[in-house]
Amino acid sequence: MSSTVAIVGAGRVGRGLGRRLRELGWKIGAVVSRSRAKANRAVRAIGGGVAHGGLTSQAVGADLVLISTPDDSIEPVARDLAKIAGEEWRGKIVLHTSGALDRTALEPLAKLGASTGSLHPLQTFSGREVPDLDGVVFAIEGDRRALRTARNIARSLGGSPVAIEGAHKAAYHAAGTMVAGQGLALVEAATRILMESGFTRRQAVQALLPLIRQMLLNFERHGPRVAWTGPHSRGDYATIARHNAALAKFPREFGGVYEALTILAGRVLAADPAAAEKALERAIQDFK
Ligand SMILES: NC(=O)c1ccc[n+]([C@@H]2O[C@H](COP(=O)([O-])OP(=O)(O)OC[C@H]3O[C@@H](n4cnc5c(N)ncnc54)[C@H](OP(=O)(O)O)[C@@H]3O)[C@@H](O)[C@H]2O)c1
């Protein structure tokens, strides 16, 4: 495995993976952000490396370059890096950490002879602390050499590498987004409903967390069908109608998401999705 890694895009993921790799004995090379101050902060968080406030040919001095900028910047960054170091890219390995994009975003570097791929930890990095990567799935993809490197890195970080076709990455990442960012929006929306109902934020969080944890535990231990509770699972359609009416005083999205998730639950959790859909449609007509 390579021994020097440069990090281009030293945000939440760049700092987190950089720190873990340093702890594993990797030498940290260039640490690049668009501002020198942020690069300096990243070097402190990682515990090594040389801060650069902008793209630099120093990046190519490493055996492995990890690009962890936002998705939309990966291709422009690859283009600029190609211009900066040209033929020096031959034989280097470049991986980006996007969940939705594949190695084609690194085409300008591949054309110069770099091995390219992607390494996406399916974990949420808040930037406050480096999350536990033990057992975390890393979706990996790339040319043969890049894939081998990505697999080795994922394993050395304690993760579980899973090879994925580039064409499947957007759907794969949508799934992760549904449970992380969008799952969080759902939890926060439920928190606000409880606060509107007289709970303090602290009480609301205290009320919801055990519910979420037990639901996840049931899902893990017994599977989705057993874990499914609530009015829809019982056919309590009058209760669903009450929920709809109660949510009418909240911003439109609250009721919209409730309705969409009720339909989705029937489709993915009911033993007979077609029957669940029909029963729900009938009940909606009855309550109109
Ligand atoms: N956060 C997560 O939970 C997570 C998990 C897995 C994978 N990912 C993936 O990892 C990548 C980074 O996500 P993130 O959440 O770490 O983003 P982030 O916290 O916003 O960090 C992105 C970093 O890139 C730097 N940057 C932006 N444009 C740049 C450019 N043109 N040249 C150099 N540096 C640039 C930014 O710093 P400056 O503003 O100072 O330039 C920032 O430090 C994305 O592809 C994302 O899909 C994220």
PDBQT file of the ligand as one rigid body, heavy atoms in Angstrom, charges set to zero:
ROOT
HETATM    1  N1  LIG A 301     -19.836  14.463   5.449  1.00  0.00    +0.000 N 
HETATM    2  C1  LIG A 301     -20.181  13.194   5.268  1.00  0.00    +0.000 C 
HETATM    3  O1  LIG A 301     -20.852  12.617   6.126  1.00  0.00    +0.000 OA
HETATM    4  C2  LIG A 301     -19.691  12.404   4.063  1.00  0.00    +0.000 A 
HETATM    5  C3  LIG A 301     -19.642  11.017   4.184  1.00  0.00    +0.000 A 
HETATM    6  C4  LIG A 301     -19.107  10.266   3.137  1.00  0.00    +0.000 A 
HETATM    7  C5  LIG A 301     -18.665  10.914   1.979  1.00  0.00    +0.000 A 
HETATM    8  N2  LIG A 301     -18.785  12.256   1.861  1.00  0.00    +0.000 N 
HETATM    9  C6  LIG A 301     -18.271  12.850   0.608  1.00  0.00    +0.000 C 
HETATM   10  O2  LIG A 301     -17.011  13.452   0.866  1.00  0.00    +0.000 OA
HETATM   11  C7  LIG A 301     -16.851  14.647   0.078  1.00  0.00    +0.000 C 
HETATM   12  C8  LIG A 301     -16.622  15.823   1.012  1.00  0.00    +0.000 C 
HETATM   13  O3  LIG A 301     -17.737  15.967   1.851  1.00  0.00    +0.000 OA
HETATM   14  P1  LIG A 301     -17.621  16.760   3.234  1.00  0.00    +0.000 P 
HETATM   15  O4  LIG A 301     -18.922  16.567   3.927  1.00  0.00    +0.000 OA
HETATM   16  O5  LIG A 301     -16.358  16.445   3.914  1.00  0.00    +0.000 OA
HETATM   17  O6  LIG A 301     -17.578  18.262   2.674  1.00  0.00    +0.000 OA
HETATM   18  P2  LIG A 301     -17.097  19.564   3.452  1.00  0.00    +0.000 P 
HETATM   19  O7  LIG A 301     -17.077  19.335   4.920  1.00  0.00    +0.000 OA
HETATM   20  O8  LIG A 301     -17.896  20.677   2.911  1.00  0.00    +0.000 OA
HETATM   21  O9  LIG A 301     -15.590  19.698   2.992  1.00  0.00    +0.000 OA
HETATM   22  C9  LIG A 301     -15.243  19.961   1.682  1.00  0.00    +0.000 C 
HETATM   23  C10 LIG A 301     -13.887  20.647   1.711  1.00  0.00    +0.000 C 
HETATM   24  O10 LIG A 301     -13.450  20.868   0.395  1.00  0.00    +0.000 OA
HETATM   25  C11 LIG A 301     -12.826  22.139   0.347  1.00  0.00    +0.000 C 
HETATM   26  N3  LIG A 301     -12.951  22.601  -1.021  1.00  0.00    +0.000 N 
HETATM   27  C12 LIG A 301     -14.067  22.999  -1.677  1.00  0.00    +0.000 A 
HETATM   28  N4  LIG A 301     -13.759  23.306  -2.944  1.00  0.00    +0.000 NA
HETATM   29  C13 LIG A 301     -12.441  23.108  -3.078  1.00  0.00    +0.000 A 
HETATM   30  C14 LIG A 301     -11.534  23.281  -4.141  1.00  0.00    +0.000 A 
HETATM   31  N5  LIG A 301     -11.952  23.734  -5.340  1.00  0.00    +0.000 N 
HETATM   32  N6  LIG A 301     -10.220  22.981  -3.926  1.00  0.00    +0.000 NA
HETATM   33  C15 LIG A 301      -9.807  22.533  -2.732  1.00  0.00    +0.000 A 
HETATM   34  N7  LIG A 301     -10.624  22.348  -1.665  1.00  0.00    +0.000 NA
HETATM   35  C16 LIG A 301     -11.915  22.653  -1.856  1.00  0.00    +0.000 A 
HETATM   36  C17 LIG A 301     -13.568  22.987   1.367  1.00  0.00    +0.000 C 
HETATM   37  O11 LIG A 301     -12.729  23.909   2.029  1.00  0.00    +0.000 OA
HETATM   38  P3  LIG A 301     -12.647  25.434   1.606  1.00  0.00    +0.000 P 
HETATM   39  O12 LIG A 301     -14.052  25.942   1.606  1.00  0.00    +0.000 OA
HETATM   40  O13 LIG A 301     -11.746  26.057   2.607  1.00  0.00    +0.000 OA
HETATM   41  O14 LIG A 301     -12.044  25.363   0.277  1.00  0.00    +0.000 OA
HETATM   42  C18 LIG A 301     -13.934  21.969   2.435  1.00  0.00    +0.000 C 
HETATM   43  O15 LIG A 301     -12.956  21.925   3.451  1.00  0.00    +0.000 OA
HETATM   44  C19 LIG A 301     -18.124  14.765  -0.775  1.00  0.00    +0.000 C 
HETATM   45  O16 LIG A 301     -17.878  14.169  -2.009  1.00  0.00    +0.000 OA
HETATM   46  C20 LIG A 301     -19.151  13.947   0.007  1.00  0.00    +0.000 C 
HETATM   47  O17 LIG A 301     -20.132  13.388  -0.853  1.00  0.00    +0.000 OA
HETATM   48  C21 LIG A 301     -19.274  13.026   2.876  1.00  0.00    +0.000 A 
ENDROOT
TORSDOF 0
